[in-house]
Amino acid sequence: MTNNDMGQSGMEAVDKALDQELRDAITEHLQVKDSNGEHVGTVDHMDGDRVKLTRSDSVDGQHHYLNLSDVKSADAVAVYLEKPRAELDFQTE
C-alpha cells in the first residue's frame, strides 16, 4: 500500500464518520431550511440516504424526500441544506 492509498483510506474513514454524525443529528420534527434560510419542510425521519419530510408540511399531502448529499449541517433546531429550494430535487414515494 502506498502513502497515497493510505491517505485515501483515511479520508474515506473521515467522510464515513462525518456522514454518520450528520445522520445522527437529523431527528424527527426538525425544521428543514434551504441555503436562503427558507423553510422547506419538517423531518419525518431518515430513510437510508434520504431525509423523509412530513406529509403535513407538504403542498400535495405526500411524503417528499431529500438526498443526504443536499444537507450541509444539522443542529438541535434545523437541518440546513446546501442549495436554494428551486435547485432541490424533491422525490416522492
Sequence and secondary structure as in RCSB ss.txt:
>XXXX:A:sequence
MTNNDMGQSGMEAVDKALDQELRDAITEHLQVKDSNGEHVGTVDHMDGDRVKLTRSDSVDGQHHYLNLSDVKSAD
AVAVYLEKPRAELDFQTE
>XXXX:A:secstr
  HHHHHHHHHHHHHHHHHHHHHHH  TT EEE TTS EEEEEEEEETTEEEE STT TTSS EEEEGGGEEEE 
SSEEEESS GGG   EE 
